[in-house]
């Protein structure tokens, strides 16, 4: 019977890891439904960007208060996981405070530091909760944040507080054991609340908090793939594979560039065979559905933290337009999720007569964008909503000929007059006479 807790723990741990791996595998499959794109160039610069932006939280500090608070929770998540490793070892092998015998007196100092981080996490989580629910910070109350997205953020805050509360009380109860050899900075202050109980009850309560803490962590692990907080993991590959080009540089469509060059070259033969190394004309210009986007775009969508910094910086959104860059990312993620479930249910994709353009993202949203890159600059983890917008615009313009009337008039003028204005080339200089 004394092995029963170890067997139960090993079963719980194995099940948690299995289901987490299974759900991460689905997300990986969905991301790889996107078009291939090569982002393997300049590895040293990519590593530097990942360490600076994802690990170092550099772009979070553009808003110092939120940046510092986020860094506290982020550091706690990384550092306290050392303590989780000890709990896993104890749970599997039936040991108690496995690292204590190796670290000696340093052990109490280390756990005390973890407890300080735990208190800081609780305080920070409360501040974040207040900003969302009482302070009602505007970017957390946009239309796309109604319902589950808003609740998701609160659920995570509740989980973080519960996990830290269980950790502190587990240590506090243990300090009341008659054979206790440890005393930690914060739990020492809480320990008197549990004094006066029998040894048997103390051990039951200590085990209760132990199980709550580790089971909560494993539950949190399996909650991540269904939550915006999956960015805890995806922020690292997302910043590694981010676009390193200057933000003002737009990608030219090779097939269109070729046609324009031929139009401008009187000696070009439009019927000449293409060069052996020439790029083939794409089957489709731009993107209509989520799986027409690149896998980088889909990785961006799953990495989105829904923090709303992009939307709060967007000039179109600030002037009352329908566009919200955060919604673009959320819609892309929701649509590729839907496509993935369709494939899972049918073995291959069965047309559901829906698409990202139209059913999720309206053309009104697309054409409200000024392509200023404010959203890209604001994102703390290098997500690029503008790239998705431009691909959807490309499809709407070149495949559907459904650009706004003003834009169609401008393109017609360029084609006929060589300029965006409705004046022939012979009349361009008439203004001089005035």
C-alpha positions as CSV (number, residue, x, y, z in Angstrom):
1,X,0.0,0.0,0.0
2,X,2.9,2.4,0.6
3,X,3.6,2.3,-3.1
4,X,0.0,3.4,-4.0
5,X,0.7,7.2,-3.9
6,X,3.7,6.7,-6.2
7,X,1.7,4.6,-8.6
8,X,-1.1,7.2,-8.6
9,X,1.3,10.0,-9.2
10,X,3.2,8.3,-12.0
11,X,-0.2,7.5,-13.7
12,X,-1.3,11.2,-13.3
13,X,2.1,12.5,-14.6
14,X,2.1,10.1,-17.6
15,X,-1.5,10.9,-18.5
16,X,-0.8,14.7,-18.3
17,X,2.3,14.4,-20.5
18,X,0.4,12.2,-23.0
19,X,-2.5,14.5,-23.4
20,X,-0.4,17.6,-23.6
21,X,1.8,16.0,-26.3
22,X,-1.3,14.9,-28.2
23,X,-2.8,18.4,-28.2
24,X,0.5,20.1,-29.0
25,X,0.7,17.6,-32.0
26,X,-2.6,18.9,-33.2
27,X,-1.4,22.5,-33.1
28,X,1.8,21.5,-34.9
29,X,-0.3,19.8,-37.6
30,X,-2.5,22.9,-38.0
31,X,0.5,25.2,-38.3
32,X,2.1,23.0,-40.9
33,X,-1.1,23.2,-43.0
34,X,0.3,26.6,-44.1
35,X,2.4,27.2,-47.1
36,X,6.1,26.5,-46.8
37,X,8.4,29.5,-46.3
38,X,12.2,29.5,-45.7
39,X,13.2,31.2,-42.4
40,X,16.5,29.4,-41.8
41,X,18.7,32.3,-42.9
42,X,20.9,34.3,-40.5
43,X,20.8,31.9,-37.5
44,X,23.0,34.1,-35.2
45,X,20.7,37.1,-35.7
46,X,17.6,35.0,-35.2
47,X,19.0,33.5,-31.9
48,X,19.9,37.0,-30.7
49,X,16.4,38.2,-31.5
50,X,14.8,35.3,-29.6
51,X,16.9,35.8,-26.5
52,X,16.3,39.6,-26.6
53,X,12.6,39.6,-27.3
54,X,11.3,36.3,-25.9
55,X,13.7,35.5,-23.1
56,X,14.7,39.1,-22.2
57,X,11.2,40.6,-22.6
58,X,12.7,43.6,-24.2
59,X,9.6,44.8,-26.1
60,X,7.4,44.4,-23.0
61,X,9.2,47.3,-21.4
62,X,7.8,49.8,-23.9
63,X,5.0,50.0,-21.2
64,X,7.2,49.8,-18.0
65,X,4.6,49.1,-15.4
66,X,2.9,46.2,-17.3
67,X,6.4,45.1,-18.4
68,X,7.8,44.8,-14.9
69,X,4.7,43.0,-13.6
70,X,4.8,40.6,-16.5
71,X,8.5,39.9,-15.9
72,X,7.8,39.0,-12.3
73,X,5.3,36.3,-13.3
74,X,7.5,35.2,-16.2
75,X,10.6,34.9,-13.9
76,X,8.5,33.0,-11.3
77,X,7.3,30.6,-13.9
78,X,10.8,29.8,-15.0
79,X,12.5,29.6,-11.6
80,X,9.8,27.9,-9.6
81,X,9.8,25.1,-12.1
82,X,13.0,24.0,-10.4
83,X,10.9,23.2,-7.4
84,X,8.4,21.4,-9.6
85,X,11.3,19.1,-10.7
86,X,11.8,18.1,-7.1
87,X,8.1,17.4,-6.5
88,X,8.1,15.1,-9.6
89,X,11.1,13.2,-8.3
90,X,9.5,12.9,-4.8
91,X,6.2,11.8,-6.4
92,X,7.8,9.0,-8.5
93,X,10.3,7.6,-6.0
94,X,8.6,8.3,-2.7
95,X,11.3,10.6,-1.4
96,X,10.8,13.8,0.5
97,X,12.6,17.0,-0.5
98,X,15.0,15.2,-2.7
99,X,17.4,18.1,-3.3
100,X,17.7,19.0,0.4
101,X,20.4,16.4,1.1
102,X,22.5,17.7,-1.8
103,X,22.1,21.4,-1.2
104,X,22.4,21.3,2.7
105,X,21.8,24.8,4.2
106,X,21.6,26.4,0.8
107,X,18.3,24.5,0.3
108,X,16.4,26.7,2.8
109,X,17.7,29.8,1.1
110,X,16.7,28.6,-2.3
111,X,13.1,27.6,-1.2
112,X,12.8,30.9,0.6
113,X,13.6,32.7,-2.6
114,X,11.0,30.6,-4.4
115,X,8.5,31.7,-1.7
116,X,9.3,35.4,-2.3
117,X,8.6,34.9,-6.0
118,X,5.4,33.1,-5.1
119,X,4.2,36.1,-3.0
120,X,5.3,38.5,-5.8
121,X,3.3,36.3,-8.3
122,X,0.1,36.5,-6.1
123,X,0.4,40.3,-5.8
124,X,1.1,40.7,-9.5
125,X,-1.9,38.5,-10.4
126,X,-4.2,40.5,-8.2
127,X,-3.0,43.7,-9.9
128,X,-3.5,42.2,-13.4
129,X,-7.0,41.1,-12.3
130,X,-7.8,44.5,-11.0
131,X,-6.7,46.2,-14.3
132,X,-8.9,43.9,-16.3
133,X,-12.0,43.7,-14.2
134,X,-12.2,46.8,-12.0
135,X,-9.9,49.3,-13.8
136,X,-11.4,48.1,-17.1
137,X,-8.4,48.9,-19.2
138,X,-9.9,49.7,-22.6
139,X,-7.8,47.3,-24.7
140,X,-9.2,44.4,-22.7
141,X,-12.8,45.3,-23.4
142,X,-12.8,45.5,-27.2
143,X,-15.6,43.6,-29.1
144,X,-13.3,40.6,-29.9
145,X,-12.6,40.1,-26.2
146,X,-16.1,39.4,-25.2
147,X,-16.9,35.9,-23.8
148,X,-14.3,33.2,-23.6
149,X,-11.2,35.4,-24.5
150,X,-11.8,37.6,-21.5
151,X,-12.6,34.7,-19.2
152,X,-9.5,32.8,-20.3
153,X,-7.3,35.6,-19.0
154,X,-9.0,35.5,-15.6
155,X,-8.9,31.7,-15.4
156,X,-5.1,31.8,-15.7
157,X,-4.8,34.5,-13.0
158,X,-7.0,32.3,-10.6
159,X,-4.8,29.3,-11.4
160,X,-1.6,31.2,-10.7
161,X,-2.9,32.4,-7.3
162,X,-4.1,28.9,-6.3
163,X,-0.8,27.2,-7.2
164,X,1.2,29.7,-5.2
165,X,-1.2,29.6,-2.3
166,X,-0.9,25.7,-2.2
167,X,2.9,25.9,-2.3
168,X,3.2,28.4,0.6
169,X,0.7,26.4,2.8
170,X,2.4,23.1,2.0
171,X,5.6,24.5,3.4
172,X,3.9,26.2,6.3
173,X,2.1,23.0,7.4
174,X,5.3,21.0,7.2
175,X,7.1,23.4,9.5
176,X,4.7,22.3,12.3
177,X,6.0,18.7,12.0
178,X,7.8,17.6,15.1
179,X,10.7,16.3,13.0
180,X,10.8,19.2,10.6
181,X,14.3,20.2,9.6
182,X,13.4,23.2,7.4
183,X,12.2,26.8,7.9
184,X,11.5,29.1,5.0
185,X,11.1,32.8,5.0
186,X,7.4,33.3,4.0
187,X,5.9,30.0,5.1
188,X,7.5,30.5,8.6
189,X,5.1,33.5,9.0
190,X,2.1,31.4,8.0
191,X,3.0,28.3,10.0
192,X,1.3,29.5,13.3
193,X,-2.0,29.3,11.5
194,X,-1.6,25.5,11.3
195,X,-0.2,25.0,14.8
196,X,-2.2,23.0,17.4
197,X,-3.3,20.3,15.0
198,X,-2.4,16.6,15.6
199,X,0.5,15.1,13.8
200,X,-1.8,12.9,11.7
201,X,-3.9,15.9,10.6
202,X,-0.8,17.9,9.8
203,X,0.4,15.2,7.5
204,X,-3.0,14.8,5.8
205,X,-3.2,18.6,5.2
206,X,0.4,18.8,4.0
207,X,-0.3,16.0,1.5
208,X,-3.5,17.7,0.4
209,X,-1.6,20.9,-0.5
210,X,1.1,18.9,-2.1
211,X,-1.3,17.1,-4.4
212,X,-3.3,20.3,-5.1
213,X,0.0,22.1,-6.2
214,X,1.3,19.4,-8.5
215,X,-2.1,18.3,-9.9
216,X,-2.8,22.0,-10.5
217,X,0.5,22.4,-12.4
218,X,-0.3,19.3,-14.6
219,X,-3.8,20.6,-15.2
220,X,-2.4,24.0,-16.2
221,X,0.0,22.2,-18.6
222,X,-3.0,20.7,-20.4
223,X,-4.9,23.9,-20.3
224,X,-2.2,25.8,-22.2
225,X,-2.9,24.4,-25.7
226,X,-6.5,25.7,-25.4
227,X,-5.5,29.1,-24.1
228,X,-3.8,32.2,-25.3
229,X,-1.2,31.4,-22.7
230,X,0.3,28.9,-25.0
231,X,2.6,31.8,-25.9
232,X,4.6,30.8,-22.9
233,X,6.0,28.1,-25.2
234,X,5.5,29.5,-28.7
235,X,7.1,32.9,-28.1
236,X,10.5,31.3,-28.5
237,X,10.1,29.8,-31.9
238,X,7.9,32.7,-33.0
239,X,10.7,35.3,-32.3
240,X,13.3,33.0,-33.8
241,X,11.5,32.7,-37.1
242,X,10.3,36.4,-37.1
243,X,10.8,38.6,-40.1
244,X,14.2,40.2,-39.8
245,X,13.7,42.7,-42.7
246,X,12.9,46.3,-42.0
247,X,9.3,46.8,-41.3
248,X,8.8,49.2,-44.2
249,X,9.9,46.5,-46.7
250,X,7.0,44.8,-48.5
251,X,7.4,41.5,-50.4
252,X,6.9,41.8,-54.1
253,X,5.0,39.1,-56.0
254,X,7.6,37.7,-58.4
255,X,5.0,36.9,-61.1
256,X,3.5,40.4,-61.0
257,X,7.0,42.0,-61.0
258,X,7.9,40.0,-64.1
259,X,4.8,41.2,-65.9
260,X,5.4,44.8,-65.0
261,X,9.0,44.6,-66.3
262,X,7.8,43.1,-69.5
263,X,5.3,46.0,-70.0
264,X,8.1,48.5,-69.4
265,X,10.5,46.8,-71.8
266,X,9.5,47.4,-75.5
267,X,12.0,44.7,-76.7
268,X,10.6,42.0,-74.4
269,X,8.9,39.0,-76.1
270,X,5.8,38.1,-74.1
271,X,5.7,34.7,-75.8
272,X,9.2,33.7,-75.0
273,X,9.8,30.6,-73.0
274,X,10.5,31.3,-69.3
275,X,14.1,30.9,-68.1
276,X,15.0,27.6,-66.5
277,X,15.3,29.3,-63.1
278,X,12.2,31.5,-63.4
279,X,9.6,31.2,-60.7
280,X,6.3,29.7,-61.8
281,X,3.2,31.8,-61.7
282,X,1.3,30.8,-58.5
283,X,-1.9,28.9,-58.8
284,X,-3.5,31.6,-56.6
285,X,-2.5,35.1,-55.8
286,X,-2.6,36.0,-52.1
287,X,-4.7,34.1,-49.5
288,X,-8.4,33.4,-49.2
289,X,-8.4,30.9,-46.4
290,X,-6.1,30.2,-43.4
291,X,-4.3,27.3,-45.1
292,X,-3.3,29.7,-48.0
293,X,-1.2,31.6,-45.5
294,X,2.4,30.6,-44.6
295,X,3.2,28.4,-41.6
296,X,4.8,31.5,-40.1
297,X,1.5,33.3,-40.2
298,X,-0.2,30.4,-38.5
299,X,2.6,30.2,-35.9
300,X,1.9,33.9,-35.3
301,X,-1.8,33.2,-34.8
302,X,-1.2,30.5,-32.1
303,X,1.4,32.7,-30.4
304,X,-0.8,35.7,-30.0
305,X,-1.2,36.7,-26.4
306,X,-4.4,38.7,-27.0
307,X,-2.7,41.5,-25.0
308,X,-4.2,44.1,-27.4
309,X,-1.1,46.3,-27.7
310,X,-1.4,46.1,-31.5
311,X,-5.0,47.2,-31.5
312,X,-4.3,50.0,-29.0
313,X,-1.6,51.4,-31.3
314,X,-3.6,50.9,-34.6
315,X,-4.6,54.4,-36.0
316,X,-7.5,52.8,-37.9
317,X,-8.9,51.3,-34.7
318,X,-8.3,54.6,-32.8
319,X,-10.4,56.5,-35.3
320,X,-13.3,54.2,-35.0
321,X,-12.7,51.9,-37.9
322,X,-13.7,48.2,-37.6
323,X,-10.1,46.9,-38.0
324,X,-8.5,45.3,-34.9
325,X,-5.1,43.6,-35.6
326,X,-5.7,41.4,-32.5
327,X,-8.9,40.2,-34.1
328,X,-7.1,39.4,-37.3
329,X,-4.8,37.0,-35.4
330,X,-7.7,35.5,-33.3
331,X,-9.8,34.9,-36.4
332,X,-6.8,33.2,-38.2
333,X,-6.3,30.9,-35.2
334,X,-10.0,30.1,-35.0
335,X,-10.2,29.3,-38.7
336,X,-7.2,27.1,-38.9
337,X,-8.5,25.3,-35.7
338,X,-11.7,24.7,-37.6
339,X,-9.9,23.4,-40.7
340,X,-7.8,21.1,-38.4
341,X,-10.9,19.6,-36.8
342,X,-12.5,19.1,-40.3
343,X,-9.4,17.1,-41.4
344,X,-9.4,15.1,-38.1
345,X,-13.1,14.2,-38.5
346,X,-12.9,13.3,-42.2
347,X,-9.4,12.2,-42.9
348,X,-8.9,15.1,-45.3
349,X,-10.4,18.5,-45.7
350,X,-14.1,18.5,-46.8
351,X,-15.3,21.8,-48.2
352,X,-17.4,23.6,-45.5
353,X,-18.1,26.6,-47.8
354,X,-16.4,28.9,-45.4
355,X,-13.1,30.9,-45.6
356,X,-11.0,33.2,-43.6
357,X,-11.8,36.1,-46.0
358,X,-15.5,36.9,-45.8
359,X,-16.7,34.5,-43.0
360,X,-14.1,35.6,-40.4
361,X,-12.4,38.8,-41.6
362,X,-14.5,41.3,-43.6
363,X,-13.2,43.4,-46.5
364,X,-14.2,46.4,-44.5
365,X,-11.5,45.4,-41.9
366,X,-8.9,44.7,-44.6
367,X,-9.2,48.1,-46.4
368,X,-9.3,50.1,-43.1
369,X,-5.6,49.2,-42.7
370,X,-3.2,51.9,-43.5
371,X,-0.2,49.5,-43.6
372,X,1.7,51.7,-41.2
373,X,3.2,48.7,-39.3
374,X,2.2,50.2,-35.9
375,X,0.7,46.8,-34.9
376,X,3.9,44.9,-35.8
377,X,6.1,47.4,-33.9
378,X,3.9,47.2,-30.8
379,X,3.7,43.4,-30.6
380,X,5.9,42.2,-27.7
381,X,6.7,38.9,-29.4
382,X,7.1,39.9,-33.1
383,X,3.7,38.9,-34.5
384,X,2.9,40.4,-37.9
385,X,-0.8,40.9,-38.5
386,X,-0.1,43.2,-41.4
387,X,1.4,40.3,-43.5
388,X,-1.9,38.4,-43.2
389,X,-3.9,41.5,-44.1
390,X,-1.7,42.1,-47.2
391,X,-2.1,38.5,-48.4
392,X,-5.9,38.7,-48.0
393,X,-5.9,42.1,-49.9
394,X,-3.8,40.5,-52.6
395,X,-6.4,37.8,-53.1
396,X,-9.3,40.2,-53.0
397,X,-7.6,42.5,-55.6
398,X,-6.1,40.0,-58.0
399,X,-8.5,37.0,-57.8
400,X,-11.8,38.6,-57.1
401,X,-11.2,42.1,-58.5
402,X,-13.0,43.4,-55.4
403,X,-10.9,46.3,-54.3
404,X,-12.6,49.5,-53.2
405,X,-13.8,51.7,-56.0
406,X,-11.3,54.4,-55.2
407,X,-8.4,51.9,-55.5
408,X,-9.7,50.4,-58.7
409,X,-9.9,54.0,-60.2
410,X,-6.3,54.6,-59.1
411,X,-5.1,51.4,-60.6
412,X,-6.9,52.2,-63.9
413,X,-5.3,55.6,-63.9
414,X,-1.8,54.0,-63.4
415,X,-2.5,51.6,-66.3
416,X,-3.8,54.2,-68.7
417,X,-1.9,57.4,-67.6
418,X,1.2,56.1,-65.9
419,X,0.1,58.0,-62.7
420,X,-2.6,57.7,-60.1
421,X,-4.3,60.9,-61.3
422,X,-7.0,61.0,-64.0
423,X,-5.0,63.2,-66.4
424,X,-3.3,62.0,-69.5
425,X,0.4,62.3,-69.8
426,X,0.0,65.2,-72.3
427,X,-1.9,67.2,-69.7
428,X,0.4,66.7,-66.7
429,X,2.2,70.0,-67.0
430,X,-0.9,72.1,-67.5
431,X,-0.9,73.3,-64.0
432,X,2.2,75.4,-64.9
433,X,0.1,77.6,-67.1
434,X,-2.0,78.5,-64.2
